[in-house]
Amino acid sequence: MKIAIHHRKGSFSDYWLDYCAALNVDTKLVDCYASDIVSQIEECDALMWHFHHASSRDVLFAKQLMYSLETSGKIVFPDFHTCWFFDDKVGQKYLLESIGAPLISSYVFYEKHKALKWVKQADFPKVFKLRRGASSSHVELVCTRQDALKIVRKAFRTGFPQYEAVSNLKERWRQYRAGQTGLEDVLKGVIRFGYTTDFDRVAGRERGYVYFQDFIPDKKYDLRVIVIGEKAFGIKRNTRPGDFRASGSGFIEYEKHHFDEKTIRYSFELAKKLNSKALAIDYVYDRDPYIVEINFGFDSDVYEKCRGYWDCDLNWHGGSIHPQNWMVDLVLEQVKGKAYSGE
């Protein structure tokens, strides 16, 4: 058995390599950016690659490579059902609506006149989002109809850059004042006024559509539950001071009592229904839980403080968790299952 791993420092691959070494699983470091990547992994049973949503190179071809290899019969992580909707909020809208999931009411338009017509009869505030972006980037509370009309006109005219220097610098300054980052990070934000990111240059502006969600007021937190195979864990994310956004705030609580069994049970059910091997689900509550977004990736450092996990029977297992290792376990199970079936 041999597992091909594309290594990126600071990604899940740090954990994958250490865990495979501890299990004496043979690994091969490969370069997914190489033109001959398909031949590189020919001798391997599986490929694991933690690609990044803000990497200009990864966005160009990562999903296409993984889907192609999966189609050929190669085991990959993440596979199609785990990551096709990664960093695509509009795609998530269609997916969750199609299975009757409790998504917050969402609205997307691809024609300017239809978007303007909707704005003129909609109630406000609403939340405006771009398809791409993590940690609450490209997420804005639109309080008035006039502001919404401006957004629609911009969406179908000049569009929106992938990197917005002003809001990014404000967030860096907030994090600095909260003790969540250093002055060097703030200075990087200032420098960004002189040149944008590679991702912004390659991906180009978001235009030709506009996407809104209903706003649930007076919510001071959201819950993120992550399901990997038959294990689930989660965090509570409190909002920024004077803000409605919780993702990326850095104000996190880890205690088990923040989560009810209904939410954990539904998270397992949703992952199974989507056939996703790793699913992160963001919930807000208005009596019942509503889904804001879904994902497959997460910041490893944040979750190292989790106090335990639930199994699929909702039994709680206290102690430290190792979710990246669980991903390797899933791949190994697939490889063994494939060998057993004689494929």
C-alpha positions as a printed Julia matrix, in Angstrom:
343×3 Matrix{Float64}:
   0.0    0.0     0.0
   1.36   3.41   -0.96
  -0.28   6.82   -0.42
   0.75   9.8    -2.57
   0.7   13.09   -0.66
   1.19  16.6    -1.97
   2.94  18.41    0.86
   2.27  22.04    1.69
   3.77  23.28    4.94
   1.05  24.33    7.38
  -1.63  22.22    5.71
  -3.23  18.89    6.64
  -0.28  17.18    4.94
   1.93  17.92    7.99
  -0.32  15.62   10.01
  -0.88  13.08    7.22
   2.84  12.44    6.79
   3.5   12.07   10.52
   0.53   9.74   10.98
   1.44   7.56    8.0
   4.97   7.27    9.36
   3.6    6.22   12.77
   1.47   3.55   11.06
   4.36   2.44    8.82
   2.28   3.28    5.76
   4.42   3.86    2.69
   4.06   7.38    1.29
   5.32   9.18   -1.77
   5.73  12.94   -1.9
   4.36  14.18   -5.21
   4.03  17.56   -6.9
   0.44  18.11   -7.98
   1.57  21.18   -9.94
   3.76  19.05  -12.21
   2.55  18.28  -15.72
   3.32  14.58  -15.18
   1.37  14.26  -11.91
  -0.79  11.46  -13.33
   2.26   9.32  -14.04
   3.81  10.3   -10.68
   1.01   8.59   -8.79
   0.58   5.61  -11.11
   2.18   3.24   -8.59
   0.17   4.66   -5.67
  -3.14   3.49   -4.27
  -4.42   6.96   -3.37
  -3.67  10.67   -3.55
  -4.22  13.14   -0.69
  -3.99  16.88   -1.33
  -5.15  19.68    0.96
  -5.5   22.39   -1.67
  -6.2   25.96   -0.6
  -9.15  28.13   -1.63
  -6.99  31.28   -1.86
  -4.14  29.79   -3.88
  -4.2   31.08   -7.45
  -2.69  27.82   -8.73
  -4.98  25.53   -6.73
  -8.13  27.31   -7.86
  -7.13  26.85  -11.49
  -7.03  23.07  -11.51
  -7.13  21.28   -8.14
 -10.72  20.05   -8.35
 -10.34  19.05  -11.99
  -7.27  16.96  -11.19
  -8.89  15.2    -8.24
 -12.11  14.49  -10.16
 -10.15  13.14  -13.13
  -8.15  10.75  -10.95
 -11.28   9.64   -9.13
 -12.98   8.94  -12.46
 -10.03   6.74  -13.43
 -10.58   4.63  -10.31
  -7.91   6.19   -8.1
  -8.85   6.85   -4.47
  -8.45  10.55   -3.66
  -8.99  12.81   -0.7
 -10.91  15.01   -0.9
 -13.14  13.27   -3.42
 -15.84  14.8    -5.61
 -18.7   14.6    -3.09
 -16.48  16.08   -0.37
 -15.19  19.14   -2.15
 -17.04  20.12   -5.34
 -18.87  22.9    -3.46
 -15.69  24.07   -1.69
 -15.58  27.89   -1.61
 -18.7   28.15   -3.78
 -21.6   29.58   -1.79
 -23.87  29.7    -4.83
 -23.23  26.04   -5.54
 -24.02  25.27   -1.9
 -27.37  27.04   -2.24
 -28.46  24.7    -5.03
 -27.09  21.61   -3.29
 -28.73  22.26    0.08
 -32.04  23.38   -1.42
 -32.17  20.27   -3.61
 -32.07  17.95   -0.58
 -34.37  20.05    1.61
 -31.66  21.07    4.07
 -32.48  23.99    6.41
 -30.45  26.58    4.52
 -31.08  30.21    5.39
 -33.28  31.62    2.63
 -30.92  32.6    -0.18
 -31.38  34.5    -3.44
 -29.18  34.55   -6.53
 -29.66  36.47   -9.78
 -27.78  36.37  -13.08
 -29.69  39.17  -14.8
 -29.52  42.75  -13.61
 -33.15  43.64  -14.25
 -34.41  40.65  -12.25
 -32.08  41.49   -9.37
 -33.26  45.11   -9.33
 -36.88  44.02   -9.38
 -36.3   41.7    -6.42
 -34.49  44.4    -4.42
 -37.39  46.81   -4.87
 -39.83  44.42   -3.17
 -37.49  42.69   -0.65
 -37.32  43.4     3.06
 -34.05  44.6     4.57
 -31.52  44.1     6.03
 -30.06  41.27    3.96
 -26.6   39.71    3.9
 -24.64  40.12    0.67
 -21.99  37.52   -0.19
 -19.67  36.63   -3.01
 -19.31  33.0    -4.06
 -15.76  32.89   -2.76
 -14.17  33.85    0.53
 -13.53  32.49    4.04
 -13.44  33.93    7.57
 -16.28  36.34    6.74
 -14.45  37.97    3.84
 -16.77  39.29    1.12
 -19.7   39.2     3.56
 -21.6   42.45    4.14
 -24.77  43.47    5.96
 -26.95  45.48    3.58
 -29.28  47.59    5.69
 -31.19  49.59    3.09
 -32.75  49.11   -0.32
 -30.56  51.89   -1.73
 -27.4   50.1    -0.63
 -28.66  46.89   -2.22
 -29.35  48.68   -5.5
 -25.76  50.0    -5.52
 -24.43  46.47   -4.97
 -26.54  45.07   -7.82
 -25.36  47.76  -10.24
 -21.75  47.15   -9.28
 -22.17  43.37   -9.59
 -23.27  43.74  -13.21
 -20.81  46.51  -14.06
 -17.28  46.61  -12.61
 -17.74  43.68  -10.23
 -15.89  42.98   -6.97
 -12.19  42.25   -6.5
 -11.15  39.01   -4.8
  -9.01  41.06   -2.38
 -10.44  44.23   -0.83
  -7.57  46.16    0.75
  -9.6   48.52    2.98
 -11.77  45.89    4.69
  -8.8   43.54    4.98
  -6.71  46.18    6.74
  -9.6   46.98    9.1
  -9.85  43.3    10.04
  -6.08  43.05   10.61
  -6.25  46.14   12.84
  -9.16  44.66   14.8
  -7.23  41.45   15.32
  -4.17  43.41   16.43
  -6.16  45.39   19.0
  -7.71  42.15   20.26
  -4.28  40.58   20.67
  -4.95  38.02   17.92
  -2.14  39.07   15.58
   1.04  41.11   15.52
   1.96  44.51   14.14
   3.82  42.82   11.27
   0.51  41.46   10.02
  -1.01  44.94   10.08
   1.94  46.29    8.08
   1.4   43.57    5.48
  -2.15  44.88    5.12
  -0.82  48.39    4.5
   1.61  47.1     1.88
  -1.28  45.4     0.1
  -2.56  48.83   -0.92
   0.38  48.94   -3.33
  -0.11  45.53   -4.9
  -2.81  42.93   -4.75
  -2.58  39.17   -4.21
  -1.73  36.56   -6.85
  -5.18  35.07   -6.3
  -6.87  38.4    -7.06
  -4.88  38.8   -10.29
  -5.53  35.25  -11.52
  -9.15  34.75  -10.43
 -10.27  38.19  -11.58
 -13.3   40.11  -10.4
 -16.55  38.51   -9.33
 -19.26  39.86  -11.6
 -22.33  38.84  -13.54
 -24.32  37.62  -10.55
 -25.48  38.81   -7.15
 -26.18  36.69   -4.05
 -28.07  37.56   -0.87
 -29.2   35.69    2.24
 -31.82  36.57    4.83
 -30.43  38.17    7.97
 -31.26  36.68   11.36
 -30.83  39.55   13.87
 -29.51  39.56   17.42
 -27.33  36.48   17.0
 -24.12  36.65   18.98
 -22.53  33.42   17.73
 -22.65  30.56   15.3
 -21.79  26.89   15.71
 -19.5   24.95   13.42
 -19.79  21.16   13.44
 -17.3   19.08   11.46
 -18.05  15.49   10.52
 -15.22  13.23    9.37
 -16.34   9.7     8.72
 -18.12   8.52   11.86
 -16.76  11.22   14.16
 -17.94  14.8    14.76
 -16.58  17.75   16.73
 -17.32  21.44   16.89
 -16.7   24.95   18.14
 -18.8   27.94   19.1
 -17.71  31.15   17.37
 -18.77  34.43   18.95
 -19.26  37.51   16.81
 -16.89  40.41   16.58
 -17.76  43.39   18.81
 -20.42  45.49   17.1
 -20.6   43.06   14.18
 -22.89  40.22   13.08
 -20.11  38.01   11.67
 -18.69  35.12   13.68
 -16.49  33.26   11.2
 -12.88  34.34   11.6
 -13.59  36.38   14.74
 -11.12  34.42   16.88
 -13.56  34.43   19.83
 -14.04  30.69   20.25
 -15.51  28.39   22.9
 -14.99  24.63   22.95
 -17.21  23.21   25.69
 -19.52  20.3    24.86
 -22.58  21.94   26.44
 -22.85  24.43   23.55
 -24.11  21.64   21.28
 -27.4   19.77   21.45
 -27.9   16.23   20.22
 -30.32  17.34   17.52
 -27.63  19.43   15.81
 -24.99  16.7    16.04
 -27.39  14.03   14.79
 -28.44  16.17   11.84
 -24.79  16.89   10.99
 -24.12  13.16   10.65
 -27.28  12.76    8.57
 -26.32  15.61    6.24
 -22.79  14.3     5.7
 -24.23  10.89    4.85
 -26.83  12.34    2.5
 -24.15  14.35    0.68
 -21.81  11.34    0.68
 -19.15  13.67    2.08
 -16.17  12.23    3.93
 -15.35  15.54    5.6
 -18.03  18.19    6.06
 -17.9   21.43    8.06
 -21.35  22.93    8.69
 -21.98  26.45    9.98
 -25.23  26.9    11.92
 -27.12  29.86   13.32
 -30.26  29.49   15.41
 -33.69  31.04   15.18
 -35.41  28.54   17.46
 -34.31  25.84   15.01
 -30.84  25.53   13.45
 -30.27  27.02   10.0
 -27.28  26.32    7.81
 -25.24  29.31    6.66
 -22.49  27.55    4.69
 -20.7   24.22    4.29
 -17.08  23.37    3.62
 -14.54  20.58    3.87
 -11.47  22.43    5.16
 -10.67  24.13    8.44
  -7.82  25.8    10.3
  -5.97  23.03   12.13
  -4.64  25.26   14.91
  -8.13  26.37   15.95
  -9.45  22.85   16.5
  -6.54  21.46   18.5
  -8.26  22.84   21.61
 -11.46  20.83   21.09
 -12.35  18.79   24.18
 -13.47  15.59   22.4
 -15.77  14.21   19.73
 -19.08  12.42   19.17
 -19.31   9.08   17.41
 -22.19   8.35   15.02
 -24.23   6.92   17.91
 -23.88  10.32   19.65
 -21.6    8.95   22.36
 -19.14  11.54   23.62
 -15.43  10.73   23.76
 -13.52  13.27   25.82
  -9.89  14.15   25.25
  -7.7   15.5    22.48
  -8.74  14.93   18.89
  -6.78  14.24   15.71
  -9.14  14.95   12.79
  -6.42  14.98   10.11
  -5.49  11.44   11.15
  -9.11  10.39   10.7
  -8.85  11.49    7.06
  -5.93   9.09    6.57
  -7.95   6.34    8.27
 -10.77   6.87    5.76
  -8.38   6.6     2.83
  -6.75   3.46    4.23
 -10.18   1.89    4.72
 -11.03   2.64    1.08
  -7.77   1.19   -0.18
  -8.24  -1.99    1.87
 -11.87  -2.26    0.75
 -10.86  -1.91   -2.89
  -8.17  -4.58   -2.51
 -10.6   -6.89   -0.74
 -13.18  -6.53   -3.5
 -10.54  -7.29   -6.12
 -10.98  -4.06   -8.05
